[in-house]
Amino acid sequence: MTDRKIVWILLCTLISNSAYALIAPFLPLEFKEKGISGEMIGLMFAIYSVAVIICSPFVGKSVEVVGNTNMISLGIAIMGVAFILFGFIPQI
């Protein structure tokens, strides 16, 4: 893997994690407004971390088949859709 690819992978990771970090502070506010308890909010954040740990080996194997660029593009697209859906929370 070239140094340029590593820089792009790190940049994509930074951007996607930054996007999650931007939304994370607002999730508890939305959930509390909907009457969801603090314990459930904490459980939701914990489940996200557990899901990352469980899915990482499978995604690692998929990268070999699909390719780095396609997998990163797919991940960023899925994350983008999730963030757009976050905007529709008031209607849910």
N, CA, C and O atoms as CSV, one atom per row, in Angstrom:
chain,resi,resn,atom,element,x,y,z
A,1,MET,N,N,0.855,-1.176,0.000
A,1,MET,CA,C,0.000,0.000,0.000
A,1,MET,C,C,0.901,1.239,0.000
A,1,MET,O,O,1.872,1.324,0.752
A,2,THR,N,N,0.565,2.154,-0.828
A,2,THR,CA,C,1.394,3.348,-0.915
A,2,THR,C,C,1.074,4.317,0.207
A,2,THR,O,O,0.031,4.235,0.856
A,3,ASP,N,N,1.999,5.230,0.413
A,3,ASP,CA,C,1.794,6.243,1.459
A,3,ASP,C,C,0.574,7.105,1.152
A,3,ASP,O,O,-0.125,7.548,2.064
A,4,ARG,N,N,0.322,7.340,-0.129
A,4,ARG,CA,C,-0.816,8.182,-0.513
A,4,ARG,C,C,-2.136,7.512,-0.115
A,4,ARG,O,O,-3.043,8.184,0.374
A,5,LYS,N,N,-2.249,6.205,-0.320
A,5,LYS,CA,C,-3.465,5.496,0.078
A,5,LYS,C,C,-3.659,5.534,1.580
A,5,LYS,O,O,-4.781,5.693,2.061
A,6,ILE,N,N,-2.590,5.391,2.312
A,6,ILE,CA,C,-2.689,5.438,3.775
A,6,ILE,C,C,-3.181,6.799,4.238
A,6,ILE,O,O,-4.011,6.889,5.142
A,7,VAL,N,N,-2.678,7.843,3.627
A,7,VAL,CA,C,-3.122,9.199,3.983
A,7,VAL,C,C,-4.610,9.355,3.689
A,7,VAL,O,O,-5.336,9.929,4.500
A,8,TRP,N,N,-5.078,8.855,2.544
A,8,TRP,CA,C,-6.497,8.958,2.207
A,8,TRP,C,C,-7.361,8.159,3.173
A,8,TRP,O,O,-8.422,8.627,3.586
A,9,ILE,N,N,-6.923,6.973,3.532
A,9,ILE,CA,C,-7.684,6.162,4.486
A,9,ILE,C,C,-7.768,6.871,5.837
A,9,ILE,O,O,-8.832,6.913,6.454
A,10,LEU,N,N,-6.659,7.420,6.288
A,10,LEU,CA,C,-6.658,8.143,7.560
A,10,LEU,C,C,-7.538,9.384,7.492
A,10,LEU,O,O,-8.241,9.700,8.452
A,11,LEU,N,N,-7.504,10.086,6.371
A,11,LEU,CA,C,-8.336,11.283,6.203
A,11,LEU,C,C,-9.825,10.921,6.214
A,11,LEU,O,O,-10.626,11.599,6.858
A,12,CYS,N,N,-10.192,9.856,5.501
A,12,CYS,CA,C,-11.589,9.412,5.493
A,12,CYS,C,C,-12.040,8.988,6.887
A,12,CYS,O,O,-13.160,9.287,7.301
A,13,THR,N,N,-11.174,8.298,7.601
A,13,THR,CA,C,-11.499,7.888,8.966
A,13,THR,C,C,-11.687,9.098,9.867
A,13,THR,O,O,-12.619,9.138,10.670
A,14,LEU,N,N,-10.820,10.066,9.739
A,14,LEU,CA,C,-10.943,11.291,10.534
A,14,LEU,C,C,-12.252,12.009,10.244
A,14,LEU,O,O,-12.937,12.446,11.169
A,15,ILE,N,N,-12.605,12.134,8.974
A,15,ILE,CA,C,-13.833,12.836,8.606
A,15,ILE,C,C,-15.063,12.095,9.120
A,15,ILE,O,O,-15.970,12.709,9.683
A,16,SER,N,N,-15.094,10.773,8.928
A,16,SER,CA,C,-16.276,10.028,9.366
A,16,SER,C,C,-16.410,10.037,10.886
A,16,SER,O,O,-17.519,10.171,11.404
A,17,ASN,N,N,-15.308,9.897,11.603
A,17,ASN,CA,C,-15.377,9.950,13.064
A,17,ASN,C,C,-15.728,11.349,13.552
A,17,ASN,O,O,-16.413,11.494,14.565
A,18,SER,N,N,-15.276,12.366,12.856
A,18,SER,CA,C,-15.635,13.741,13.218
A,18,SER,C,C,-17.124,13.975,13.021
A,18,SER,O,O,-17.769,14.657,13.817
A,19,ALA,N,N,-17.661,13.401,11.949
A,19,ALA,CA,C,-19.093,13.563,11.701
A,19,ALA,C,C,-19.902,12.914,12.819
A,19,ALA,O,O,-20.889,13.487,13.282
A,20,TYR,N,N,-19.497,11.735,13.252
A,20,TYR,CA,C,-20.185,11.073,14.369
A,20,TYR,C,C,-20.049,11.912,15.637
A,20,TYR,O,O,-21.004,12.061,16.400
A,21,ALA,N,N,-18.868,12.451,15.851
A,21,ALA,CA,C,-18.635,13.263,17.046
A,21,ALA,C,C,-19.474,14.541,17.030
A,21,ALA,O,O,-19.825,15.057,18.091
A,22,LEU,N,N,-19.797,15.055,15.852
A,22,LEU,CA,C,-20.641,16.245,15.768
A,22,LEU,C,C,-22.092,15.939,16.114
A,22,LEU,O,O,-22.774,16.766,16.720
A,23,ILE,N,N,-22.563,14.763,15.736
A,23,ILE,CA,C,-23.956,14.409,15.997
A,23,ILE,C,C,-24.156,13.875,17.416
A,23,ILE,O,O,-25.210,14.097,18.012
A,24,ALA,N,N,-23.180,13.188,17.955
A,24,ALA,CA,C,-23.310,12.532,19.250
A,24,ALA,C,C,-23.805,13.452,20.380
A,24,ALA,O,O,-24.617,13.004,21.190
A,25,PRO,N,N,-23.361,14.702,20.474
A,25,PRO,CA,C,-23.866,15.535,21.570
A,25,PRO,C,C,-25.353,15.872,21.465
A,25,PRO,O,O,-25.990,16.190,22.470
A,26,PHE,N,N,-25.904,15.803,20.261
A,26,PHE,CA,C,-27.307,16.167,20.079
A,26,PHE,C,C,-28.258,14.987,20.262
A,26,PHE,O,O,-29.448,15.187,20.509
A,27,LEU,N,N,-27.754,13.771,20.143
A,27,LEU,CA,C,-28.611,12.602,20.302
A,27,LEU,C,C,-29.277,12.540,21.676
A,27,LEU,O,O,-30.489,12.333,21.739
A,28,PRO,N,N,-28.549,12.708,22.773
A,28,PRO,CA,C,-29.226,12.659,24.080
A,28,PRO,C,C,-30.315,13.719,24.221
A,28,PRO,O,O,-31.343,13.466,24.849
A,29,LEU,N,N,-30.102,14.896,23.649
A,29,LEU,CA,C,-31.126,15.948,23.728
A,29,LEU,C,C,-32.399,15.521,23.003
A,29,LEU,O,O,-33.503,15.710,23.514
A,30,GLU,N,N,-32.242,14.949,21.818
A,30,GLU,CA,C,-33.396,14.471,21.058
A,30,GLU,C,C,-34.097,13.333,21.787
A,30,GLU,O,O,-35.326,13.285,21.844
A,31,PHE,N,N,-33.314,12.424,22.342
A,31,PHE,CA,C,-33.901,11.281,23.026
A,31,PHE,C,C,-34.633,11.705,24.293
A,31,PHE,O,O,-35.719,11.202,24.581
A,32,LYS,N,N,-34.050,12.619,25.046
A,32,LYS,CA,C,-34.715,13.088,26.267
A,32,LYS,C,C,-36.020,13.798,25.920
A,32,LYS,O,O,-37.015,13.675,26.635
A,33,GLU,N,N,-36.005,14.545,24.812
A,33,GLU,CA,C,-37.213,15.233,24.362
A,33,GLU,C,C,-38.319,14.233,24.037
A,33,GLU,O,O,-39.503,14.536,24.183
A,34,LYS,N,N,-37.930,13.050,23.598
A,34,LYS,CA,C,-38.891,12.005,23.269
A,34,LYS,C,C,-39.207,11.109,24.471
A,34,LYS,O,O,-39.966,10.147,24.351
A,35,GLY,N,N,-38.620,11.432,25.631
A,35,GLY,CA,C,-38.922,10.695,26.850
A,35,GLY,C,C,-38.125,9.410,27.027
A,35,GLY,O,O,-38.537,8.526,27.778
A,36,ILE,N,N,-37.004,9.299,26.352
A,36,ILE,CA,C,-36.163,8.111,26.486
A,36,ILE,C,C,-35.212,8.330,27.649
A,36,ILE,O,O,-34.602,9.393,27.767
A,37,SER,N,N,-35.085,7.328,28.507
A,37,SER,CA,C,-34.299,7.481,29.736
A,37,SER,C,C,-32.800,7.559,29.445
A,37,SER,O,O,-32.334,7.175,28.373
A,38,GLY,N,N,-32.068,8.063,30.426
A,38,GLY,CA,C,-30.614,8.172,30.325
A,38,GLY,C,C,-29.942,6.816,30.192
A,38,GLY,O,O,-28.923,6.681,29.514
A,39,GLU,N,N,-30.524,5.807,30.849
A,39,GLU,CA,C,-29.962,4.462,30.749
A,39,GLU,C,C,-30.045,3.932,29.318
A,39,GLU,O,O,-29.108,3.303,28.827
A,40,MET,N,N,-31.156,4.186,28.665
A,40,MET,CA,C,-31.323,3.732,27.285
A,40,MET,C,C,-30.380,4.487,26.345
A,40,MET,O,O,-29.872,3.912,25.383
A,41,ILE,N,N,-30.148,5.767,26.622
A,41,ILE,CA,C,-29.209,6.547,25.812
A,41,ILE,C,C,-27.808,5.968,25.956
A,41,ILE,O,O,-27.099,5.793,24.965
A,42,GLY,N,N,-27.409,5.670,27.193
A,42,GLY,CA,C,-26.107,5.060,27.422
A,42,GLY,C,C,-25.991,3.698,26.764
A,42,GLY,O,O,-24.941,3.351,26.223
A,43,LEU,N,N,-27.071,2.921,26.811
A,43,LEU,CA,C,-27.084,1.609,26.173
A,43,LEU,C,C,-26.919,1.738,24.659
A,43,LEU,O,O,-26.234,0.926,24.038
A,44,MET,N,N,-27.544,2.752,24.068
A,44,MET,CA,C,-27.431,2.963,22.638
A,44,MET,C,C,-25.986,3.252,22.234
A,44,MET,O,O,-25.494,2.707,21.246
A,45,PHE,N,N,-25.313,4.102,22.991
A,45,PHE,CA,C,-23.910,4.404,22.702
A,45,PHE,C,C,-23.024,3.177,22.930
A,45,PHE,O,O,-22.067,2.962,22.186
A,46,ALA,N,N,-23.332,2.377,23.944
A,46,ALA,CA,C,-22.559,1.166,24.208
A,46,ALA,C,C,-22.765,0.140,23.095
A,46,ALA,O,O,-21.813,-0.518,22.674
A,47,ILE,N,N,-23.992,0.001,22.621
A,47,ILE,CA,C,-24.277,-0.947,21.540
A,47,ILE,C,C,-23.525,-0.550,20.275
A,47,ILE,O,O,-23.046,-1.417,19.543
A,48,TYR,N,N,-23.417,0.734,20.012
A,48,TYR,CA,C,-22.656,1.190,18.841
A,48,TYR,C,C,-21.211,0.693,18.932
A,48,TYR,O,O,-20.670,0.175,17.955
A,49,SER,N,N,-20.595,0.849,20.090
A,49,SER,CA,C,-19.205,0.418,20.262
A,49,SER,C,C,-19.076,-1.099,20.157
A,49,SER,O,O,-18.131,-1.599,19.547
A,50,VAL,N,N,-20.006,-1.826,20.738
A,50,VAL,CA,C,-19.974,-3.288,20.661
A,50,VAL,C,C,-20.153,-3.741,19.209
A,50,VAL,O,O,-19.480,-4.669,18.762
A,51,ALA,N,N,-21.054,-3.091,18.477
A,51,ALA,CA,C,-21.272,-3.441,17.072
A,51,ALA,C,C,-20.006,-3.211,16.251
A,51,ALA,O,O,-19.689,-4.006,15.366
A,52,VAL,N,N,-19.287,-2.138,16.535
A,52,VAL,CA,C,-18.030,-1.872,15.828
A,52,VAL,C,C,-17.031,-2.988,16.103
A,52,VAL,O,O,-16.360,-3.463,15.187
A,53,ILE,N,N,-16.931,-3.405,17.353
A,53,ILE,CA,C,-15.984,-4.472,17.718
A,53,ILE,C,C,-16.365,-5.791,17.048
A,53,ILE,O,O,-15.495,-6.506,16.551
A,54,ILE,N,N,-17.647,-6.115,17.032
A,54,ILE,CA,C,-18.089,-7.384,16.451
A,54,ILE,C,C,-17.954,-7.377,14.931
A,54,ILE,O,O,-17.539,-8.377,14.347
A,55,CYS,N,N,-18.295,-6.273,14.289
A,55,CYS,CA,C,-18.305,-6.212,12.818
A,55,CYS,C,C,-16.928,-5.992,12.206
A,55,CYS,O,O,-16.733,-6.290,11.028
A,56,SER,N,N,-15.985,-5.488,12.957
A,56,SER,CA,C,-14.668,-5.166,12.405
A,56,SER,C,C,-13.980,-6.338,11.707
A,56,SER,O,O,-13.452,-6.147,10.611
A,57,PRO,N,N,-13.959,-7.538,12.285
A,57,PRO,CA,C,-13.301,-8.644,11.570
A,57,PRO,C,C,-13.975,-8.983,10.233
A,57,PRO,O,O,-13.297,-9.291,9.253
A,58,PHE,N,N,-15.311,-8.923,10.200
A,58,PHE,CA,C,-16.035,-9.224,8.967
A,58,PHE,C,C,-15.792,-8.158,7.900
A,58,PHE,O,O,-15.635,-8.469,6.720
A,59,VAL,N,N,-15.765,-6.917,8.327
A,59,VAL,CA,C,-15.479,-5.831,7.392
A,59,VAL,C,C,-14.048,-5.944,6.891
A,59,VAL,O,O,-13.786,-5.682,5.717
A,60,GLY,N,N,-13.126,-6.327,7.749
A,60,GLY,CA,C,-11.736,-6.525,7.343
A,60,GLY,C,C,-11.610,-7.581,6.257
A,60,GLY,O,O,-10.854,-7.408,5.301
A,61,LYS,N,N,-12.357,-8.687,6.404
A,61,LYS,CA,C,-12.353,-9.727,5.368
A,61,LYS,C,C,-13.003,-9.212,4.086
A,61,LYS,O,O,-12.551,-9.541,2.989
A,62,SER,N,N,-14.054,-8.413,4.213
A,62,SER,CA,C,-14.745,-7.875,3.040
A,62,SER,C,C,-13.867,-6.914,2.257
A,62,SER,O,O,-13.982,-6.823,1.035
A,63,VAL,N,N,-12.998,-6.205,2.942
A,63,VAL,CA,C,-12.096,-5.262,2.268
A,63,VAL,C,C,-11.219,-6.003,1.268
A,63,VAL,O,O,-10.932,-5.487,0.188
A,64,GLU,N,N,-10.794,-7.209,1.623
A,64,GLU,CA,C,-9.969,-7.989,0.709
A,64,GLU,C,C,-10.728,-8.320,-0.568
A,64,GLU,O,O,-10.135,-8.350,-1.647
A,65,VAL,N,N,-12.021,-8.566,-0.463
A,65,VAL,CA,C,-12.826,-8.949,-1.617
A,65,VAL,C,C,-13.279,-7.725,-2.417
A,65,VAL,O,O,-13.143,-7.692,-3.640
A,66,VAL,N,N,-13.810,-6.734,-1.730
A,66,VAL,CA,C,-14.413,-5.568,-2.377
A,66,VAL,C,C,-13.374,-4.526,-2.759
A,66,VAL,O,O,-13.495,-3.890,-3.806
A,67,GLY,N,N,-12.368,-4.345,-1.936
A,67,GLY,CA,C,-11.346,-3.334,-2.180
A,67,GLY,C,C,-11.470,-2.171,-1.212
A,67,GLY,O,O,-12.555,-1.876,-0.712
A,68,ASN,N,N,-10.348,-1.516,-0.955
A,68,ASN,CA,C,-10.308,-0.408,0.015
A,68,ASN,C,C,-11.225,0.735,-0.374
A,68,ASN,O,O,-12.052,1.187,0.418
A,69,THR,N,N,-11.068,1.193,-1.606
A,69,THR,CA,C,-11.807,2.380,-2.037
A,69,THR,C,C,-13.306,2.131,-2.016
A,69,THR,O,O,-14.064,2.975,-1.539
A,70,ASN,N,N,-13.743,0.987,-2.524
A,70,ASN,CA,C,-15.174,0.684,-2.542
A,70,ASN,C,C,-15.741,0.556,-1.133
A,70,ASN,O,O,-16.855,1.009,-0.868
A,71,MET,N,N,-14.989,-0.052,-0.239
A,71,MET,CA,C,-15.469,-0.238,1.131
A,71,MET,C,C,-15.558,1.099,1.863
A,71,MET,O,O,-16.518,1.345,2.593
A,72,ILE,N,N,-14.577,1.947,1.673
A,72,ILE,CA,C,-14.618,3.272,2.308
A,72,ILE,C,C,-15.779,4.082,1.748
A,72,ILE,O,O,-16.497,4.746,2.496
A,73,SER,N,N,-15.962,4.028,0.435
A,73,SER,CA,C,-17.072,4.756,-0.193
A,73,SER,C,C,-18.412,4.252,0.322
A,73,SER,O,O,-19.305,5.048,0.614
A,74,LEU,N,N,-18.559,2.945,0.435
A,74,LEU,CA,C,-19.795,2.364,0.948
A,74,LEU,C,C,-20.039,2.792,2.395
A,74,LEU,O,O,-21.155,3.164,2.757
A,75,GLY,N,N,-19.007,2.738,3.209
A,75,GLY,CA,C,-19.148,3.139,4.605
A,75,GLY,C,C,-19.525,4.598,4.767
A,75,GLY,O,O,-20.379,4.934,5.587
A,76,ILE,N,N,-18.898,5.460,3.996
A,76,ILE,CA,C,-19.214,6.889,4.084
A,76,ILE,C,C,-20.628,7.157,3.566
A,76,ILE,O,O,-21.332,8.009,4.108
A,77,ALA,N,N,-21.049,6.439,2.522
A,77,ALA,CA,C,-22.409,6.604,2.004
A,77,ALA,C,C,-23.447,6.175,3.044
A,77,ALA,O,O,-24.445,6.865,3.253
A,78,ILE,N,N,-23.209,5.040,3.690
A,78,ILE,CA,C,-24.138,4.560,4.723
A,78,ILE,C,C,-24.188,5.546,5.886
A,78,ILE,O,O,-25.261,5.829,6.421
A,79,MET,N,N,-23.038,6.063,6.271
A,79,MET,CA,C,-22.990,7.034,7.362
A,79,MET,C,C,-23.730,8.316,6.971
A,79,MET,O,O,-24.430,8.903,7.797
A,80,GLY,N,N,-23.579,8.749,5.729
A,80,GLY,CA,C,-24.281,9.933,5.243
A,80,GLY,C,C,-25.790,9.751,5.276
A,80,GLY,O,O,-26.518,10.659,5.678
A,81,VAL,N,N,-26.265,8.581,4.855
A,81,VAL,CA,C,-27.699,8.300,4.900
A,81,VAL,C,C,-28.194,8.315,6.345
A,81,VAL,O,O,-29.270,8.843,6.629
A,82,ALA,N,N,-27.417,7.742,7.252
A,82,ALA,CA,C,-27.802,7.735,8.665
A,82,ALA,C,C,-27.898,9.162,9.215
A,82,ALA,O,O,-28.803,9.471,9.990
A,83,PHE,N,N,-26.966,10.026,8.813
A,83,PHE,CA,C,-27.003,11.407,9.288
A,83,PHE,C,C,-28.184,12.163,8.700
A,83,PHE,O,O,-28.777,13.004,9.377
A,84,ILE,N,N,-28.533,11.878,7.456
A,84,ILE,CA,C,-29.707,12.510,6.848
A,84,ILE,C,C,-30.966,12.052,7.576
A,84,ILE,O,O,-31.850,12.860,7.863
A,85,LEU,N,N,-31.048,10.758,7.874
A,85,LEU,CA,C,-32.196,10.246,8.613
A,85,LEU,C,C,-32.283,10.855,10.007
A,85,LEU,O,O,-33.377,11.003,10.553
A,86,PHE,N,N,-31.134,11.211,10.587
A,86,PHE,CA,C,-31.129,11.877,11.888
A,86,PHE,C,C,-31.932,13.181,11.821
A,86,PHE,O,O,-32.575,13.575,12.794
A,87,GLY,N,N,-31.885,13.837,10.672
A,87,GLY,CA,C,-32.648,15.077,10.495
A,87,GLY,C,C,-34.145,14.869,10.527
A,87,GLY,O,O,-34.890,15.816,10.777
A,88,PHE,N,N,-34.608,13.646,10.280
A,88,PHE,CA,C,-36.041,13.357,10.280
A,88,PHE,C,C,-36.550,12.888,11.634
A,88,PHE,O,O,-37.718,12.517,11.749
A,89,ILE,N,N,-35.708,12.895,12.663
A,89,ILE,CA,C,-36.131,12.443,13.988
A,89,ILE,C,C,-37.365,13.192,14.494
A,89,ILE,O,O,-38.240,12.565,15.091
A,90,PRO,N,N,-37.473,14.514,14.281
A,90,PRO,CA,C,-38.679,15.187,14.806
A,90,PRO,C,C,-39.990,14.636,14.226
A,90,PRO,O,O,-41.029,14.724,14.879
A,91,GLN,N,N,-39.959,14.075,13.023
A,91,GLN,CA,C,-41.188,13.536,12.423
A,91,GLN,C,C,-41.479,12.113,12.888
A,91,GLN,O,O,-42.584,11.611,12.686
A,92,ILE,N,N,-40.497,11.459,13.507
A,92,ILE,CA,C,-40.726,10.055,13.928
A,92,ILE,C,C,-41.508,10.030,15.219
A,92,ILE,O,O,-41.804,8.956,15.741
